[in-house]
Amino acid sequence: MGLKEGPIFFFAVGLAHYAVLFVTLYQRLPTNETLPKELHPVFFLFVAAPSVASMAWAKIQGSFDYGSRISYFIALFLYLSLAIRLNFFRGFRFSLAWWAYTFPMTGAAIATIRYSDMVTNVVTKTLAVFLCAVATLTMAALLVTTILHAFVLRDLFPNDIAIAISERPPKSTRRWNHRRGGSSDTKDIEKYRKYMNSDGRNSQ
């Protein structure tokens, strides 16, 4: 559209927010105590922002210059630092959180393709092919696994029992038992009233 100042403004705002978010979350990464283990795949979203930022800056400037390369190298460093921590991403069952792998891997692969177009050698071409293959295989594996858990195993949403609307009407026995037994709050109120009544009689 021929606009340039506007994209630079939004790029600067996004960069300022990402700097704060990066420091806040990345310093908690070594502790492994910030998120449940099932949500560890979302840590790969660290890679997405600098990957997209490198391509956005290249689009603004018209070439994959030093600013784009700095963002790309940050994304590549984060990608490698997370990929070598295999134990951090193992030991938990499949969930929809695993789809958090796809966007960062795809963004890093596309940014590597753009980088290999500017810096053409065997290393960059091999890296581009490798990251594209990893992103493609990850996407295909997640798609097959999601379909398997959704339609075959039917355990894609393990909390369905708690949140789904049952086809059968609820049994009245549970409600009757609840009314019959009474709640702990009601019992506490009755005890308090008895105590106040006895205290008032003693004072008289």
C-alpha positions in Angstrom: 0.0 0.0 0.0 3.0 2.3 0.0 2.8 3.0 3.7 6.0 2.9 5.8 5.8 5.1 8.9 2.7 3.2 10.2 4.3 -0.2 10.0 7.4 1.1 11.7 5.3 2.5 14.5 3.5 -0.8 15.1 6.8 -2.7 14.8 8.3 -0.5 17.5 5.3 -1.0 19.8 5.4 -4.7 19.3 9.1 -4.8 19.9 8.7 -2.9 23.2 6.0 -5.3 24.4 8.0 -8.4 23.3 11.1 -7.2 25.3 9.1 -7.0 28.5 7.3 -10.3 27.8 10.6 -12.1 26.9 12.4 -11.0 30.1 9.3 -11.9 32.2 8.9 -15.4 30.8 12.3 -16.5 29.8 13.8 -16.0 33.2 11.3 -18.5 34.6 12.1 -21.1 32.0 14.9 -22.9 34.0 12.7 -23.4 37.0 10.1 -25.5 35.2 7.5 -24.4 37.8 5.7 -21.7 35.9 3.2 -23.9 33.9 1.8 -27.4 34.2 3.8 -29.9 32.3 1.0 -30.4 29.8 1.4 -26.7 28.7 5.2 -26.8 28.2 4.8 -26.7 24.4 3.6 -23.1 24.6 7.2 -22.2 25.4 7.9 -22.6 21.7 6.0 -19.4 21.1 9.2 -17.7 22.1 10.4 -18.5 18.6 7.5 -17.1 16.8 7.8 -13.4 17.5 11.4 -12.8 16.4 10.9 -15.1 13.3 7.9 -13.0 12.2 9.7 -9.8 13.2 12.7 -10.6 10.9 10.3 -11.0 7.9 8.3 -8.0 8.8 11.4 -5.8 9.0 12.6 -7.2 5.7 9.3 -6.3 4.2 9.5 -2.7 5.6 13.1 -2.1 4.5 12.8 -4.0 1.2 15.7 -6.4 2.0 16.9 -8.9 4.6 19.3 -6.4 6.2 21.1 -6.4 9.5 18.0 -5.7 11.5 16.2 -8.7 10.0 19.2 -10.9 10.5 19.5 -9.9 14.2 15.8 -10.9 14.8 16.3 -14.1 12.8 19.4 -15.1 14.8 17.5 -14.5 18.1 14.8 -16.8 16.8 17.3 -19.4 15.7 19.0 -19.2 19.1 15.7 -19.7 21.0 14.8 -22.5 18.6 18.0 -24.4 19.3 17.9 -23.7 23.1 14.4 -25.2 23.3 15.1 -28.1 20.9 18.0 -29.5 22.9 15.8 -29.7 26.1 14.1 -32.9 25.1 13.2 -33.9 28.7 11.3 -30.6 29.1 8.9 -31.6 26.3 8.4 -35.3 27.2 6.5 -37.2 29.8 2.9 -35.9 29.3 0.0 -37.0 27.2 -1.2 -35.4 24.0 -3.4 -32.3 24.2 -4.4 -29.4 22.0 -1.5 -27.5 23.5 0.8 -29.4 21.3 -0.4 -27.3 18.4 1.7 -24.5 19.8 4.7 -26.2 18.1 3.3 -25.5 14.6 3.3 -21.7 14.2 6.8 -21.1 15.7 8.3 -23.9 13.6 6.7 -22.7 10.5 7.7 -19.1 11.1 11.3 -20.1 11.7 11.3 -22.2 8.6 10.0 -19.4 6.4 12.5 -16.9 8.0 15.3 -19.4 7.2 14.2 -19.5 3.6 14.3 -15.7 3.4 17.7 -15.7 5.0 19.0 -18.4 2.6 17.9 -16.3 -0.4 20.2 -13.5 0.9 23.1 -15.6 2.2 23.4 -18.4 -0.3 25.6 -21.3 0.7 25.3 -25.0 1.5 24.8 -24.4 5.3 21.8 -22.0 4.8 20.2 -24.1 2.1 20.5 -27.3 4.2 19.2 -25.5 7.3 16.2 -24.2 5.3 15.4 -27.7 4.0 15.8 -29.2 7.5 13.5 -26.7 9.3 10.9 -27.0 6.5 11.0 -30.8 6.8 10.6 -30.6 10.6 7.7 -28.1 10.4 6.0 -30.3 7.8 6.4 -33.5 9.7 5.3 -31.9 12.9 2.2 -30.5 11.3 1.3 -33.8 9.7 1.9 -35.8 12.9 -0.2 -33.4 15.0 -3.0 -33.5 12.4 -3.1 -37.3 12.4 -2.8 -37.5 16.2 -5.6 -35.0 16.7 -7.9 -36.9 14.4 -7.0 -40.2 16.1 -7.8 -38.8 19.6 -10.9 -36.9 18.5 -12.7 -39.7 16.5 -11.1 -43.0 17.4 -10.0 -42.7 21.1 -12.5 -39.9 21.9 -10.3 -38.5 24.6 -9.2 -35.2 23.0 -11.0 -33.2 25.7 -10.4 -35.1 29.0 -12.6 -32.6 30.9 -15.7 -33.3 28.8 -17.3 -35.2 31.7 -17.2 -32.1 33.9 -18.3 -29.5 31.3 -20.5 -31.4 28.8 -24.3 -31.4 29.0 -25.5 -35.0 29.7 -28.0 -36.6 27.4 -29.8 -38.2 30.4 -31.5 -36.1 33.1 -29.7 -36.0 36.4 -30.7 -38.3 39.1 -32.8 -36.9 41.9 -31.2 -39.0 44.6 -28.0 -36.9 44.7 -30.1 -33.7 45.1 -32.2 -35.4 47.8 -29.1 -36.6 49.7 -27.6 -33.2 49.5 -30.8 -31.6 50.9 -31.1 -34.3 53.5 -27.5 -34.1 54.7 -27.4 -30.3 54.6 -24.4 -28.2 53.8 -21.6 -27.4 56.2 -22.4 -23.7 56.0 -26.0 -24.3 57.3 -24.6 -26.4 60.2 -22.2 -23.6 61.1 -24.9 -21.0 61.1 -27.1 -23.2 63.4 -24.2 -23.7 65.8 -23.6 -20.0 65.9 -27.2 -19.2 66.6 -27.3 -21.8 69.5 -24.1 -20.2 70.9 -25.5 -16.7 70.7 -28.8 -17.8 72.4 -27.0 -19.5 75.2 -24.7 -16.6 75.7 -27.7 -14.2 75.9 -29.4 -16.4 78.5 -26.3 -16.5 80.6 -25.9 -12.8 80.6 -29.4 -12.4 81.8 
